[in-house]
Amino acid sequence: MIGSNLITGTILLSLTGPGIGGNFFLLVKHVHIFVMGPKKKPIDLILIHLAFANAMTLCIRALSEVISAFHFSNVLGNFGCKATIYLRRVARGLSICTTCLLTVVQAGTISPRITFQRKLKTWTAWQVLSCLLFFWIFNFFISSNLLHYITTVNSMNRSEIGPYIVSCYLLPSKQVVRWLFLSLMALRDIIFQSLMGWSSGYMALHLYNHHKRVLYLQSFRFTKKASPEIRATQSTLILMTCFLFFYWADFIFSFYIGSTLKNDSVMLSITLFLELSYASVSPFILMGRDSTWLTAGTFTENLRKVFSALTPLISKGI
């Protein structure tokens, strides 16, 4: 028991610490670019939202483990259980939706020939905000069943209900309700991952053609550095690959645990690692999109610029 707790704690600290720091750094970086830049780029809003969703995932998962380890559910009661698990599900959905939007918009920036992608390229910041608001409403809705069916151990007879996490339990629900919300989540994942795959395939083809042109130019000794769009496309493709790998690996292990009903400590540690890895790794992949912000000054100086730019907006109540 002590060994499994040590493994869980090590995984949690090694992923949540750097992950939360990386996502905060990414969020501040793109807030600075969005506030101080001459043009409000929609891609910056998407990256801000993705960093926030990933940080939310890491914080809530860490909180869940702390609650389980120290049995704080007795203090928090039903509200603590419901809020923790509900927001954890919402954060996961937001991460899926925002990664998909980033992939599709990035494909649009390098693909002016397709009508749909041309329209994405001309999106304003307000249009992106509307899309992100829709993601919040949609994920709030398809996770809303948890608000009714999650409870603490003290609220019910333990023999009548099945465990969800160590200190919170899932009440039995009607088959219709269960399959409705499972179908909505499955439909969301299928649609957004299909869009990711289509956009990524297009970007991969574009990068292949670009690579052939670079080789052709190099044969005439006309060397040229990769454009910012190409670097951003490469980082988006790596990000999408990481997302799909961790998503499906987590799904397979979680399905195995759910079907065998065995709470094996090793398997639970693996699922914890897979669940947190994407949220922890993604900011470091995305920070490779460009080095302009890093070379423009130290992190402290740029952080000071962000807060000095935000202060007038806050004082005006905006």
C-alpha positions, 0 to 999 in steps of 0.5 A: 500500500505504501509502495503504491501511494509512493508511485502515485505521489511521484507520478502526480508531482512529476507531472502536475508540477512542471505541467501547471508551470508550463501551462501558466507560462504558455498562458502568460506568453499568449496573453502578453502577445494578445494584449500587446500585439497590434493585431488580435490573432484568434490563434492566441485565444485558442492557445490561452484557452488550451493552456487554461483547460490543461492547467484545470485538468492537472489541478483538479486531478491533483486535488482529487488525489489529495482528497482521496489520500487524506479523506477530505471528502468528509469535510467537503461533503457532497459538494466537494465530490460533485464539483471535483468530478464534474469539473474534471470531466468538463476540463477533459472535454474542453481539452479535446475540443480546443485541441481540435479547434487549434488543429483545424485553424492551423490547417486553415492558416496554411491552406488557402485553397479550400473554402472552409479553411479560408473562412477559418483564416478570416475568423475574428477574436470574437468568433473564436470566443463564441466557439469557445463559449459553445465548448463550455456550454456543451461540455457542461451539459454532457457532464451534468448527469454527474451532478445528480449521481455522484455522492460521498460514502457517508451519504449512502449505504456503501453496499448499494452503490458502486465506487467512482473514485476512492472517496466518492460513489456513483449512484445507479441511474436509469439505462436511458440516462446512462446511454444518453450521456455516454452516447453524447460523449462518444459522439463528441470524441468521434467528431472532434477526433475525426476533424483532428485527423482530417486536418492533420492529414492535410497539414502532413501532406502540406509539410511533405510538399514543402519538404520537397520544395526545400530539397529542390532549393537546396540542390541549387544552394538556396537555403531557407529557414522554415517559416513561422507557419511551418514551425507552428504546423509541425508543433501542432502535428506533434501535439495532435499525435501526443493527444491521440496516443495518450487518449487511446492508451488511457481509454484502453487501460481504463476500459480494461480496469472497468471490465475486469473490476480490478483496482490493481495499483499498477494499472491505476498508476498507469492510467493516472500517468496517461491521463495527466501526460498530455496536459503536462507535455502540451505546453512545452510542445507549443512553446516551440512554435516560436522563440520571439517571446523568449528572446525579447526579454526575461520571463519576469520582464514579460510578466511585468508587461502583461500585468501593466497592460491588464491594469488599465483594463481591470480599473475600467471594469472591462 
